[in-house]
Amino acid sequence: MTSYGGSGIGETVTGDKLVLRGLKFHGYHGVKPEERKLGQKFLIDVDAWMDLREAGNSDRLTDTISYTAVYSIVKDVVEGTPRNLLESVAQQIAAAVLSKYTDVAVLGHMLESRLESRMWLCLARSTTWCGVIP
C-alpha cells in the first residue's frame, strides 16, 4: 500500500515517486545587481510522490503526470519573472506543479544556484502547505 505519512512534510515519504534530475536553466534571480544583470545557472531536481499504480496498469498518460509538463513548469518559473530569493523561486515551482497536478501528495525539489559558489535549497511541499485545494 502507498503511504505518504500525512502531509509528508518533515516525515519519511514512501510510495511511488516521479523523478526529474539535472534540469538546467538560466535565470535572473537574486538581490545582487550582477545576479539581476548577468543572470546565473540554476540546477533543479524534482521528486513528486503520487500513486502511479493506475498509470502502470492502464499505460495512459492521463493517469499520471507528464514529465515534459513538469519540466515546462519549472522552466517557466526559473526563466520567468526575477525573484529576490531562491525560497521564492522554489515556492513558485511547488505551487505551480501542485496546482496543476492535484494527485501529487508531496513535491520535493532542490534548487541550486551557481554564480559565485554553489548554494542550494531543498524544499518539500504538500498541497496543504502550498494552499492548493485538491
N, C-alpha and C positions, 0 to 999 in steps of 0.2 A: 504494500500500500504506500502511496505517496504521502509524505508528511512534510509540511512546511513550518512546523513549530510555531503556530500562532502567526504573528506578524513577520517572523523571521529576522527581525531587527535585533542584533546582539545575541542571536541564538544560532545553533547549528542548523543549517538548512539541508534537508535531504530530499531526494526525488529526482525528477528529470531536469536537465539543465541544457539550455541552448547557449552555446559559447561562441563569441567572436573575439579574436585576438589580433593585436597589432594593427588596429585601424589608424592610419596616419593622415593628418590634416594640417593645414597651415591656418592659424587664426591670429587675431589681433587683440587678445585678452591680456589684462594686467593693468597695474596702476602706474607703471613707469612709462615715460614718454617713448623710450625706444621700443617697448613692447607694443605700444599702440601704432608706432610708425613702421617698424620693420616687421612686426609680427614674429611668430615663432612656431615651431613644430609641436604638435600635440600627438601623443601616442595613447590610444584608448583601447581598453579591454572591456567587454561586456559579458555578463552572465545573467541569464534570465531563467528563473525557476518556474516551471509550469508542468502540468500533467500532459505528457506527449503520447500517452497510450492510444488515444483515438487516432491521431495522425499516423502512428505506426501501423495501426490496423487498416486504416482507410486509404493511405497513400495519397491524401488530398491536401493541397496547400492550405485550403480553407480551414483545416483542423489544427493548424499550427501557426507560428508567426514566421513571416518571411525574413530571412537573413538580409536580403537586399533592402527591404523596407527599414529594418533597424539600422543598417549601415547609412541609409539616406537620412534618417532622422538625426543620427549622430553628426553626420557631415553638415547638415543644415544648421545645427546649433553651433558647432565649432567654427564653421566658416561664416556664420551669420553675425548678428549684432554683437559688437565687442562688449565684454563684461570686465569689471574690475577684478573680480575674484574667481579663482578656479572652482570654489564651492558653488558659485552661482552658475557657472557653465555646467558643472556636474548635476546640479539640481534641475536645470532646464532639460538636460538629456533624460534624466529619470522621469520627470513629469510628462514629457512628450511621449516616451515609449509606453509608460503605464497608462496614459490617456488613450492611446491608440489600441493597445493590447491589454484589455481588462482581464484576460485569463492568466496573465503573468502574476504569480503570487508575490515574488520578491525579485527585484532587479538590483544587481551589484555591478559596479564598474569602477575601473581605475583610470584616472586621467593623469597623464604625465606631461609636464611642460619641459621643454629643452632649449631654453635661450642661453642662459649663462651656466647653469648647472642642472642636474636632474632633480626635479621636485615632483612629487606625486600626491594624489589624493585618492583614497578609496572610499566609495560611498555605497551604502545599501539602502534601498527604499522599498517599502511595500505600497500598495495602492492607498492604504490608510495614511501613511506618512506623507505622501505627496498631495493629499487632499483630493484624490481621484475617487469617485464613487462608481464602483463596478456595476 
